[in-house]
Amino acid sequence: MPLLPCCPPQEGGLPYLVAAFAGDLPTLERLRRLGCPLPRCRSVGTGIFLYAMCPGARGLPGSGLRQAPLQALGWLLDAGVQVDWEAAVEAARDRDGDAAEVEEWLRAQREQRSGGAALRAVKRRRLEQAL
């Protein structure tokens, strides 16, 4: 995949989406090294992640794949793109071919990236109720 020019921040990371749809991890990394802005804003970042997950996403050059593969979704998370976890899990259910795998992966990522805070809070409430 040829390297696309970087986008202005207001365009919301289109080059990243194109590379993600293609599953092109080297280009994703190259874009970051070259300083192409990756949205950090929660609303824009969440939108990019959800769009990359969606089956049937169209209108992007090079998006012959209709949804970004799991490895590209992982790269986006590792790069710091914000995620609305509930919306992502819902979107995973509509994926073609790997819905269950991606839904399970998202739940694990949510737990891992929250540092297990949700699980600890539930355990703490149960312990308090038992006392």
Secondary structure, DSSP 8 states (H G I E B T S, - for coil): --------GGG--HHHHHHHHHT-HHHHHHHHHTT-----SHHHHHHHHHHHH-TT--S-TT--SSS--HHHHHHHHHHT----HHHHHHHHTT-SS-HHHHHHHHHHHHHHHTTTHHHHHHHHHHHHHH-
